[in-house]
Amino acid sequence: MKMNRLLSALIPALVFIFLAFPLLGVDMSPQNLRLVVSLAPSSNLTLILTAGFAIFLFQYFKFSITRIADVVKVKVIDNNVENLEFKTLFASYWFWAILVISLFAWPLLVGSSTSLDISIKVLIYVMLGLGLNVVVGLAGLLDLGYVGFYAVGAYCYGMLNFYFDIGFWVALPISVFAAATAGFLLGFPVLRLRGDYLAIVTLGFGEIIRILLNNLSSITGGPNGLNGIDKPTLFGLEITKRLKIDKENGQTIYDFFGFDYDRMYMMMVIYFLALIMVFFCLFVINRLQRMPIGRAWEALREDEIACRSLGLNRTAIKLSAFTIGASTAGFAGAFFAAYQGSISPESFIFFESAIILAIVVLGGMGSQLGVILAAIVLTALPEMAREFNDYRMLVFGALMVLMMIWRPQGFIQTKRPTIDLNGESKA
């Protein structure tokens, strides 16, 4: 038994060292039109051996750690506490009121445009995660091409503004409608597909969108993309330093209130707009989740055959999930284009879909609060620790593996209201 345990721990460690050595343990430098291969610095070799040893220890003591975790879980259940304080905290209206006030006060506390830039990116990924959570978390449809809808919304606003000078608030519903239409049209070919086949088709859709954006250079600008896209206005007041939209009759927000332009003020306005848009997405998706269509999504996710036997129209359920999820992506895409001021196909690669899917999986399938927490972890932390940018994917993969081992349900497991045999409702 001990020999088997030793081998099961030793083999993964050796495999890791064998795979990591060509990547981190070897340096290739060009000399006289030739590549010269040499050993990497000793720090890299030490890092590889340390990581391999850590994998060996983890695999060797994995059963003991799992057993201790199970014992602690059983003790908690026997004592009937079950994270009561945690649940009570999140059920408190005071907690949510303080959280909302803190979010609106955040720009006043940080005092840095870099921190606000990171915060705005987090809010964009929160919107994207909430939209994909409808498709994957609630309806159980694996979508690997979600970034395609994101691109449709961004380019729809970008082209409307670039070619026709249409403002953000007028183009926003058009962008949402265009992305929703794309999701509706994608839903038809995949009605009979599930699992891996559905993932392959949606992945192909995302790549088709990106290739079209690259090739239609006369319309989309090709690899160069579109530049000079206008930022949103606030009650008709422009938030940029100089007037761009209405140069004759327009007015900037700084002239209206009588203070000088500061990029920090512009970032604060954009942050507040993004925060309001996130609250709007939360409200709409939360209401849909509590409606019959939300229950139908969850029924489809749990068992499609049982869903059909209950008389539910799976065609309408799948199409509605794709449409609602795609419209949220278009919502976020239009805001992304307005915030960046320029877009290109390289902003909508498959890696973006993988990040958004990881946000949904790590946060908890169907959990809106979990999606928000995962978006903060996967978006803000890499930006704040740029010195680890070279090892970003390594840390990202390790986090995914650890989450799948110890908490496969995600950060926050979603729970539906139920009724026990005594007729008492439970949250």
C-alpha positions as CSV (number, residue, x, y, z in Angstrom):
1,M,0.0,0.0,0.0
2,K,2.8,2.4,0.9
3,M,4.7,1.5,-2.3
4,N,1.6,2.3,-4.4
5,R,1.1,5.6,-2.5
6,L,4.8,6.5,-3.1
7,L,4.5,5.7,-6.8
8,S,1.3,7.7,-7.2
9,A,3.0,10.7,-5.7
10,L,6.4,10.3,-7.5
11,I,5.1,9.9,-11.0
12,P,3.2,13.2,-11.2
13,A,6.2,15.0,-9.7
14,L,8.6,13.5,-12.4
15,V,6.1,14.2,-15.2
16,F,6.0,17.9,-14.1
17,I,9.8,18.2,-14.0
18,F,10.0,16.5,-17.4
19,L,7.5,18.9,-18.9
20,A,8.7,22.1,-17.1
21,F,12.4,21.7,-17.8
22,P,12.3,22.5,-21.6
23,L,10.2,25.6,-20.8
24,L,12.0,27.1,-17.8
25,G,15.2,25.2,-17.5
26,V,16.7,26.0,-20.9
27,D,17.6,29.3,-22.5
28,M,17.9,29.8,-26.3
29,S,19.7,32.8,-27.6
30,P,20.5,33.7,-31.2
31,Q,24.2,34.0,-32.1
32,N,25.5,34.4,-35.6
33,L,22.1,33.4,-37.1
34,R,22.1,30.3,-35.0
35,L,20.2,29.3,-31.8
36,V,22.5,28.4,-28.9
37,V,21.0,26.3,-26.2
38,S,22.2,26.7,-22.6
39,L,21.0,26.0,-19.1
40,A,18.8,28.6,-17.5
41,P,19.9,30.4,-14.3
42,S,20.1,28.2,-11.2
43,S,17.1,30.1,-9.8
44,N,14.8,28.6,-12.5
45,L,16.2,25.1,-11.8
46,T,15.6,25.5,-8.1
47,L,12.1,26.7,-8.8
48,I,11.3,23.6,-10.9
49,L,12.7,21.2,-8.3
50,T,10.8,23.0,-5.5
51,A,7.5,22.8,-7.5
52,G,8.1,19.1,-8.2
53,F,8.8,18.4,-4.6
54,A,5.7,20.3,-3.6
55,I,3.6,18.2,-6.0
56,F,5.1,15.0,-4.6
57,L,4.2,16.1,-1.0
58,F,0.7,17.1,-2.0
59,Q,0.0,13.8,-3.8
60,Y,1.5,11.7,-1.0
61,F,-0.5,13.4,1.8
62,K,-3.6,14.1,-0.3
63,F,-5.7,11.4,1.3
64,S,-4.8,12.5,4.8
65,I,-5.7,16.1,4.0
66,T,-9.0,15.0,2.4
67,R,-9.8,12.9,5.4
68,I,-9.2,15.8,7.8
69,A,-11.4,18.1,5.8
70,D,-14.2,15.5,5.8
71,V,-13.9,15.1,9.6
72,V,-14.1,18.9,10.1
73,K,-17.1,19.0,7.8
74,V,-18.9,16.3,9.8
75,K,-18.2,18.0,13.1
76,V,-19.7,21.3,11.7
77,I,-22.8,19.5,10.6
78,D,-23.2,17.6,13.9
79,N,-23.0,20.9,15.8
80,N,-25.7,22.4,13.6
81,V,-23.8,25.6,12.8
82,E,-23.3,25.2,9.0
83,N,-21.8,28.6,8.5
84,L,-24.8,30.3,10.2
85,E,-22.9,33.5,10.8
86,F,-21.8,33.7,7.1
87,K,-25.3,33.2,5.9
88,T,-26.7,35.7,8.3
89,L,-24.2,38.3,7.2
90,F,-25.0,38.0,3.6
91,A,-28.8,38.0,4.3
92,S,-28.5,41.3,6.2
93,Y,-29.7,44.4,4.4
94,W,-27.1,46.5,6.3
95,F,-24.4,44.4,4.7
96,W,-25.6,45.1,1.2
97,A,-26.2,48.8,2.0
98,I,-22.7,49.2,3.2
99,L,-21.3,47.3,0.3
100,V,-23.2,49.5,-2.3
101,I,-22.1,52.7,-0.5
102,S,-18.5,51.4,-0.5
103,L,-18.6,50.6,-4.2
104,F,-19.7,54.2,-5.0
105,A,-17.2,55.7,-2.6
106,W,-14.3,53.6,-4.0
107,P,-13.1,56.2,-6.5
108,L,-12.8,58.7,-3.7
109,L,-10.7,56.3,-1.6
110,V,-8.2,55.1,-4.2
111,G,-7.2,58.4,-5.6
112,S,-5.4,56.7,-8.5
113,S,-6.4,56.4,-12.2
114,T,-4.6,53.1,-12.5
115,S,-6.7,51.6,-9.7
116,L,-9.8,52.9,-11.4
117,D,-8.8,51.5,-14.7
118,I,-8.4,48.1,-13.0
119,S,-11.8,48.5,-11.3
120,I,-13.5,49.3,-14.6
121,K,-12.0,46.2,-16.3
122,V,-13.3,44.2,-13.3
123,L,-16.8,45.6,-13.8
124,I,-16.7,44.7,-17.5
125,Y,-15.7,41.1,-16.7
126,V,-18.5,41.0,-14.1
127,M,-21.0,41.9,-16.8
128,L,-19.6,39.2,-19.1
129,G,-19.5,36.6,-16.3
130,L,-23.2,37.3,-15.5
131,G,-24.2,36.8,-19.1
132,L,-22.3,33.6,-19.5
133,N,-23.6,32.4,-16.2
134,V,-27.1,32.4,-17.8
135,V,-25.9,30.1,-20.6
136,V,-23.5,27.8,-18.6
137,G,-24.4,28.2,-15.0
138,L,-28.2,28.2,-15.3
139,A,-29.0,26.5,-18.6
140,G,-26.0,24.1,-18.5
141,L,-25.0,24.8,-22.2
142,L,-21.2,24.9,-22.6
143,D,-20.3,28.0,-24.7
144,L,-16.7,28.4,-25.7
145,G,-17.4,31.2,-28.2
146,Y,-19.0,33.7,-25.9
147,V,-16.4,36.3,-26.8
148,G,-18.0,36.4,-30.3
149,F,-21.1,38.1,-28.9
150,Y,-18.8,40.5,-26.9
151,A,-17.2,41.4,-30.2
152,V,-20.5,41.9,-32.0
153,G,-21.6,44.4,-29.4
154,A,-18.3,46.3,-29.4
155,Y,-18.0,46.5,-33.2
156,C,-21.7,47.4,-33.6
157,Y,-21.2,50.5,-31.4
158,G,-17.8,51.2,-32.9
159,M,-19.0,51.2,-36.5
160,L,-22.2,53.2,-35.7
161,N,-20.1,55.9,-34.0
162,F,-17.2,55.8,-36.5
163,Y,-19.3,55.9,-39.7
164,F,-22.6,57.6,-38.6
165,D,-21.6,59.6,-35.5
166,I,-24.3,57.9,-33.4
167,G,-23.8,58.5,-29.7
168,F,-23.3,55.8,-27.0
169,W,-26.8,55.8,-25.5
170,V,-28.5,55.6,-28.9
171,A,-26.2,52.9,-30.1
172,L,-26.3,50.8,-26.9
173,P,-29.7,49.2,-27.4
174,I,-28.8,48.6,-31.1
175,S,-25.6,46.8,-30.0
176,V,-27.6,44.7,-27.4
177,F,-30.1,43.8,-30.1
178,A,-27.4,42.9,-32.6
179,A,-25.7,40.6,-30.1
180,A,-29.0,39.1,-29.0
181,T,-29.8,38.4,-32.7
182,A,-26.4,36.7,-33.1
183,G,-27.1,34.5,-30.0
184,F,-30.6,33.7,-31.4
185,L,-29.2,32.6,-34.7
186,L,-26.5,30.6,-33.1
187,G,-29.1,28.8,-31.0
188,F,-30.7,27.1,-34.0
189,P,-27.8,25.0,-35.3
190,V,-27.0,23.8,-31.8
191,L,-30.5,22.8,-30.6
192,R,-29.7,19.1,-31.0
193,L,-26.2,19.3,-29.6
194,R,-24.9,18.8,-26.0
195,G,-21.6,18.6,-24.2
196,D,-18.4,18.4,-26.2
197,Y,-20.2,18.8,-29.6
198,L,-21.9,22.0,-28.4
199,A,-18.6,23.4,-27.1
200,I,-16.9,22.7,-30.5
201,V,-19.7,24.5,-32.5
202,T,-19.6,27.6,-30.2
203,L,-15.8,27.7,-30.3
204,G,-16.0,27.7,-34.1
205,F,-18.6,30.6,-33.9
206,G,-16.2,32.7,-31.9
207,E,-13.3,32.1,-34.2
208,I,-15.5,32.8,-37.3
209,I,-16.4,36.2,-35.8
210,R,-12.8,37.1,-35.2
211,I,-11.7,36.0,-38.7
212,L,-14.5,38.0,-40.3
213,L,-13.5,41.1,-38.3
214,N,-9.9,40.6,-39.6
215,N,-10.9,40.1,-43.2
216,L,-13.6,42.7,-43.6
217,S,-11.0,45.5,-43.5
218,S,-13.0,47.9,-45.6
219,I,-15.7,48.0,-42.9
220,T,-14.1,46.9,-39.6
221,G,-10.6,48.3,-40.2
222,G,-9.1,44.8,-40.3
223,P,-6.2,44.1,-37.9
224,N,-5.9,47.8,-37.2
225,G,-9.5,48.0,-35.9
226,L,-11.4,51.2,-35.3
227,N,-10.0,54.2,-33.5
228,G,-11.4,57.5,-32.2
229,I,-14.6,56.0,-30.8
230,D,-16.5,58.5,-28.6
231,K,-16.9,58.0,-24.9
232,P,-20.4,58.0,-23.2
233,T,-22.0,61.3,-22.3
234,L,-23.7,62.1,-19.0
235,F,-27.1,63.8,-19.4
236,G,-25.8,65.3,-22.7
237,L,-22.6,66.5,-21.2
238,E,-19.3,65.2,-22.7
239,I,-16.8,63.8,-20.2
240,T,-13.7,64.3,-22.4
241,K,-11.4,67.3,-22.2
242,R,-12.5,68.8,-25.5
243,L,-15.8,68.6,-27.3
244,K,-15.9,65.8,-29.9
245,I,-19.6,65.0,-30.5
246,D,-21.4,68.4,-30.7
247,K,-18.7,71.0,-31.1
248,E,-21.1,73.9,-31.7
249,N,-23.8,73.4,-29.1
250,G,-22.2,70.9,-26.8
251,Q,-20.7,71.4,-23.3
252,T,-18.3,69.4,-21.2
253,I,-19.2,68.3,-17.7
254,Y,-16.3,70.3,-16.4
255,D,-17.5,73.6,-17.9
256,F,-21.0,72.9,-16.6
257,F,-19.8,72.5,-13.0
258,G,-17.0,75.1,-13.3
259,F,-13.9,73.1,-12.6
260,D,-10.8,72.2,-14.6
261,Y,-10.4,68.9,-16.5
262,D,-8.7,66.1,-14.7
263,R,-8.3,62.6,-16.1
264,M,-9.2,61.2,-12.7
265,Y,-12.6,62.9,-12.9
266,M,-13.3,61.3,-16.3
267,M,-12.3,57.9,-14.9
268,M,-14.6,58.4,-12.0
269,V,-17.6,59.1,-14.3
270,I,-16.9,56.0,-16.4
271,Y,-16.5,53.9,-13.2
272,F,-19.9,55.1,-12.0
273,L,-21.5,54.3,-15.3
274,A,-20.0,50.8,-15.4
275,L,-21.2,50.2,-11.8
276,I,-24.8,51.3,-12.7
277,M,-24.7,49.0,-15.7
278,V,-23.5,46.1,-13.5
279,F,-26.4,46.7,-11.1
280,F,-28.8,46.8,-14.0
281,C,-27.5,43.4,-15.3
282,L,-27.8,42.0,-11.8
283,F,-31.4,43.2,-11.4
284,V,-32.6,41.9,-14.8
285,I,-30.9,38.5,-14.5
286,N,-32.0,38.0,-10.9
287,R,-35.6,38.7,-11.9
288,L,-35.4,36.3,-14.9
289,Q,-33.9,33.7,-12.6
290,R,-36.9,33.9,-10.3
291,M,-39.4,33.8,-13.2
292,P,-40.6,30.5,-14.8
293,I,-38.0,30.9,-17.6
294,G,-35.3,30.8,-14.9
295,R,-36.7,27.6,-13.4
296,A,-36.9,26.2,-17.0
297,W,-33.2,26.9,-17.5
298,E,-32.3,25.1,-14.3
299,A,-34.5,22.1,-15.3
300,L,-32.7,21.9,-18.6
301,R,-29.4,22.0,-16.9
302,E,-30.3,19.2,-14.4
303,D,-31.8,16.7,-16.9
304,E,-32.9,17.5,-20.4
305,I,-34.9,14.3,-20.8
306,A,-36.8,15.0,-17.6
307,C,-37.3,18.6,-18.8
308,R,-38.9,17.3,-22.1
309,S,-41.1,14.8,-20.2
310,L,-42.6,17.7,-18.2
311,G,-43.8,19.3,-21.4
312,L,-41.2,22.1,-21.4
313,N,-40.2,23.4,-24.9
314,R,-36.5,22.8,-24.9
315,T,-36.1,24.8,-28.2
316,A,-37.5,28.0,-26.6
317,I,-35.5,27.4,-23.4
318,K,-32.2,27.0,-25.2
319,L,-32.9,30.0,-27.5
320,S,-33.8,32.2,-24.6
321,A,-30.7,31.3,-22.7
322,F,-28.4,32.0,-25.7
323,T,-30.3,35.3,-26.5
324,I,-30.2,36.6,-22.9
325,G,-26.6,35.7,-22.5
326,A,-25.5,37.2,-25.8
327,S,-27.4,40.4,-25.1
328,T,-25.5,40.9,-21.9
329,A,-22.2,40.3,-23.8
330,G,-23.3,43.0,-26.3
331,F,-24.1,45.3,-23.4
332,A,-20.6,44.9,-22.0
333,G,-19.0,45.0,-25.5
334,A,-20.6,48.4,-26.3
335,F,-19.3,49.8,-23.0
336,F,-15.8,48.3,-23.6
337,A,-15.6,50.0,-27.0
338,A,-16.7,53.4,-25.6
339,Y,-14.3,53.1,-22.7
340,Q,-11.2,52.0,-24.7
341,G,-11.9,54.4,-27.6
342,S,-10.5,51.9,-30.0
343,I,-11.1,48.2,-30.7
344,S,-9.4,45.5,-32.8
345,P,-9.9,41.8,-33.4
346,E,-7.0,41.0,-31.0
347,S,-9.2,42.1,-28.1
348,F,-11.6,39.2,-28.8
349,I,-9.4,36.0,-28.9
350,F,-10.3,32.6,-27.4
351,F,-8.4,33.4,-24.3
352,E,-11.1,35.9,-23.3
353,S,-13.7,33.2,-23.6
354,A,-11.6,31.0,-21.4
355,I,-11.2,33.7,-18.8
356,I,-15.0,34.4,-18.7
357,L,-15.8,30.7,-18.5
358,A,-13.2,30.3,-15.6
359,I,-15.0,33.2,-13.8
360,V,-18.3,31.3,-14.0
361,V,-16.8,27.9,-13.0
362,L,-14.7,29.3,-10.1
363,G,-17.4,31.5,-8.8
364,G,-20.0,28.8,-8.7
365,M,-22.4,27.6,-11.4
366,G,-25.5,29.8,-11.2
367,S,-24.2,32.0,-8.4
368,Q,-24.2,35.7,-9.1
369,L,-22.2,36.7,-6.0
370,G,-19.6,34.0,-6.8
371,V,-19.2,35.3,-10.4
372,I,-18.5,38.8,-8.9
373,L,-15.9,37.4,-6.5
374,A,-14.2,35.3,-9.2
375,A,-14.1,38.3,-11.6
376,I,-12.2,40.3,-8.9
377,V,-9.8,37.4,-8.3
378,L,-9.0,36.6,-11.9
379,T,-9.0,40.2,-13.2
380,A,-7.7,42.4,-10.5
381,L,-5.0,40.2,-9.0
382,P,-3.0,39.7,-12.2
383,E,-3.1,43.5,-12.8
384,M,-1.9,44.3,-9.3
385,A,0.9,41.8,-9.5
386,R,2.5,42.5,-12.9
387,E,5.8,41.2,-11.8
388,F,4.3,37.7,-11.9
389,N,2.9,38.2,-15.4
390,D,5.2,35.6,-16.9
391,Y,3.8,33.0,-14.5
392,R,0.2,34.1,-14.8
393,M,-1.0,31.0,-16.7
394,L,0.9,28.7,-14.3
395,V,-0.8,30.3,-11.3
396,F,-4.1,30.3,-13.1
397,G,-3.9,26.6,-13.9
398,A,-2.8,25.7,-10.4
399,L,-5.8,27.7,-9.0
400,M,-8.2,25.8,-11.3
401,V,-6.7,22.4,-10.3
402,L,-7.0,23.2,-6.5
403,M,-10.5,24.5,-6.9
404,M,-11.6,21.3,-8.8
405,I,-10.1,19.2,-6.0
406,W,-11.3,20.9,-2.9
407,R,-14.3,23.0,-4.0
408,P,-15.7,21.9,-7.3
409,Q,-18.9,23.7,-6.6
410,G,-17.1,27.1,-6.8
411,F,-16.5,29.9,-4.4
412,I,-20.2,30.2,-3.5
413,Q,-22.5,27.2,-4.1
414,T,-25.9,28.3,-5.4
415,K,-28.9,27.1,-3.4
416,R,-32.5,27.3,-4.4
417,P,-35.4,27.9,-1.9
418,T,-36.9,24.6,-0.9
419,I,-39.8,23.3,1.3
420,D,-39.4,20.5,3.7
421,L,-42.0,17.8,4.6
422,N,-43.3,20.0,7.5
423,G,-44.1,22.8,5.1
424,E,-41.4,25.1,6.4
425,S,-39.5,27.1,3.7
426,K,-35.7,27.1,3.6
427,A,-33.4,29.5,1.8
